[in-house]
Amino acid sequence: MDFQPASTLLLDDPSQALADSSYPSLCASARMEFQASLQLLAERASFLTAATGVAIALFEGSSLSYCAAVGSKVSLTGNTADPRDPIVEDCIRNRRLVRLAAGGQFKLLAPISKAEKAIGFFELTSKYEWTDRDAGTVTRLAEMVEVAVEHRVAAETVEASAWRGPQEHLTPMAWHAPEKSDLASVKAPATEPAKITVVNVCGACGFPVSPGRDLCVECEQKSDIPVSTPPELFSTQNQANWISEHGYTVASLIVSALAAVIILCLRH
């Protein structure tokens, strides 16, 4: 039979089993996320196809077990499927959709493949005959199951690579401060006095200018404006003077913004 057991990648590696016992948090998290993903995909298949029951079966070692189920008329989670059943064997061996009608119920089996080999199948039951749209939906969900399997394999592969053998070969790592420390020999880093930044303002309108300048560019172009003493920062008079000097620019921006809003409203 042409299939690739999922547990060959997930459970049969001895070094990975050691990693499971030494780093249980990562393995437990990967398994919980994997199980939640399968259950979510089963519920999604039931919703999109209006199936009365959906189950997902994957190979674990030499056995074909149901890992997620929702609805009725399908096997429950934890039950095993017979890979020698003609319908199941046809779906897995040929990696194709299998439709069956019996007893007023319509059944659909969709293969779940990885690296061009079947690792399980979707099983759906319904009161109505399956359409090509339903078949396409289940095929796409089967690809998502393959992605979930790959993520679990990747997580457990990372954990297996983190294992470095017996504990006596591991370099001890101190997770606390040294028991003795010479605090007198520790010198505080030298700090420089804070530099005071002076903000120059235009002598005519009070607009901020770069260091070394007395007037802004617009005021320099207007030779008839006398240079006055820089007023206080953020004063009301400065704000009024600035608005009066740049009133045309501000009005142009407001008109452009209103025009853009009107165009967007007309489009919708």
N, C-alpha and C positions, 0 to 999 in steps of 0.2 A: 504494500500500500504506500502511495506516494505522499507522505506527510512528514512534518518536522515537529516532534514533541516540544511543546513550549517549555516543559520542565527540564529538557536537556540543557537549555540555556539558563534556566533560573535556579534549579535545585540540585543538579547532579555534580556540580563542581566541588570537590572536597575543600579547596581553599576558600570557596565562597561560603561553605557551611561553617568554617571557622570564623569567617568574617561576621556571619550572622550571630554567632554566640558572643563575639567580642564587641561588636558595634550594633546592638539590637535596635537602637533608635532609628537609624537610617533604613534598615530593612523593614521595620514595622511601618514606618511612614510610607515607604514605596508600596508595600502591600495594601495598606489602607487606601491610598490614592488610586491604585490600580483597581481594587474592588469597587470603589465609588464610581470610577469612570465607566466600568462595565455596566453597573446598575443604571447609571444615567443614560448610557447609550441604549440599553434595553427599553427604558421608559420612553426615550425619544422615538425609537422605532415603533412602539405601540401607538404613540400620539400621531405620528406622520402617516401611518398606514391604516389606522383604525383597526388594528389587530386585537383580537380578544386575549391573546397571550403571546409573549415573546420570551425566548430563552437564548442564552449564549453558552456554548460548550467549547472547552479548550482542552487540549491534551496536557495532562500532568503525568509525566513519565509514560507508562504504557497504557494508562487509562484515560478515557474521554469523559470529563466531568463537566457538569453544568455549573458555571461560575456566577451567573446572574439570571434572574427570572422575574417576570411581572405578568399579572393577569392569570387567566385560567387556561385549561386545556394544553398545558405544557408542563414539562418536568420541573420540579423544584430545584432550587440551588442546593448543591451537594450530591445530587443524584448522578449516576453514571449513565452514559449512552453506549450502545453497542456499536462499535465501528464496523461490525460485520453485517449490520442491518443493510439490506439492499439500497434503501433510499440514502442512508447516511454514507454508505460506501461509494455510491455514485457521486454524491456531492463532493466528498473529500478526494476521491481518486481522480476524478475528471475536473475538479475545481470549477464547477458550474452550478447554476441555479437549478433546483429541482422543485417542481410543483406537483402536488398530489391532492386529489379530491376523494374523500371517503366519509360516509356517514353524515352527510350534510355539512361537513367541515372541509375547509380548504387549508392546506399546509404548504408552507414555502420554506425551503432550506437554501441558505446562501453561504458559500465557503468563506472562511477567513484565512487569508494566505500571508506568508512571510517568506521572502526570498524565493518566490515561485514554488512554494510548498505549503500545503494546507496545514494549519495548526488548530483548526476548529471550524465551527459553523454557527450561523444564526438559524434559529427555528421559530417560525411564526405560524399562528393559526388564526383563522378568520371565518366569519359566516358568509363572506362574499368572495367571489373569484378574484384572484390577484391580477393586477394590471401591470403593464410595462413600467409605469411610473412608480408603482410600489417596488418592483424589482430593482429599479435604479436607485431608489432611496435606500433600500437595505444594502445594496452593494457599496454605496458611499459610507454607510455606517460601519460596514465590515472593515473598510479601510481605516476608519478611526480606531477600531479595536486593535488593528495591527499597530497603529501609532502608540496606543496605550501599552501594548506588549513591549515595544521597542524602548519606551521610557522606563519601564520596570527593569528591563534587561540592562539599560545603561546605568541606572541607579545601583543595581546590585553588582555590576561589573566594577564600578568605581569603588564600592565597598570592598570587593574582593581584592582589588589592587592595593587598597590601603593596608591589607593584612601583611605583616612582615614576619610571620612565624611565631615561635614561642616567646613568652614575655621576657625571658632572660636575655634574649638577643636585642631587645628594644632598648634604646638609649633613654635613661630616665630623664624626665623633664620636670623642673621645679615650677610649680604653679603658685608659689608664694614668694614673699620677699626673703632675702638672706637673713639668717638668724642674727648675724652680727654685721654691723655697718659702721664705718667711720664717718660720722656725720660732719666732724670737724674738717675733714679733707674735701668735703663737697663744697664747691664755691658756687654761689649764685651767679647766673649769667649776667654779664655787664649790660646795663641798659643805658641807652642814649637819651638825653633830654628831648622831650617832644618839641618839634619845630612848629612855630606859629606861622600859619599861612595867612598872608595878607591878601584880601580880595580887592583889586582896584576897580573903581567905578568911573564911568564917563563923567567928566566935569560939567557937561551940559545937560544930559538927560538922566544920569545916574545908572545907566545900563552897565552890567559887569563887563570889564575889558581885561585883556591879557596884561601881565606885568610889563611896565615900561611905556604903556600908552596912557594918554590923558583924555582922549576922546574916542568914541566908537567910530566905526567906518562912516555911518550916515552923518554923524555930527561933523566929522572932518570935511565931508563934501559940502556942508553948509557953512560957508565962511562968515555969514552974518550972525551966527549964534554965539554969544559971548560965553567964555569959560567961567563957570561959577564954582564956588566951593562945594566939594562933594557932600551932598546931604546925608542924613542918617539912613542906614540900610533898612529896607522894608517900610519906609515911611509912606504915608498916603499920598503926599505930594509927588514923590518919585513915581508911584504907580500911575497917577493921573498924567504926569508928563510923558511917561513911556507910552501909554495908550494913545495920547494925542499925537505923538510923533509917528507911531506905527499904526494908526487907525485904518489906513487904506489896506495894509497887509492883513490885519485882523478881519476886516469886512470881506476881503476877497476869500479868505479861508472859510468863513461862515457861509457865504453864498455857494462855494464849491461843495461844502458838506451837505447843504440843503438840496442842491441839485442831484447829488449822488443818492440821497435818501429817496427823492421823488422817483428817480429812474428805477431804483430797486423795487419800490412799491408798485410801479406800473408793470414791471416784469412779472410780479407775482399776482 
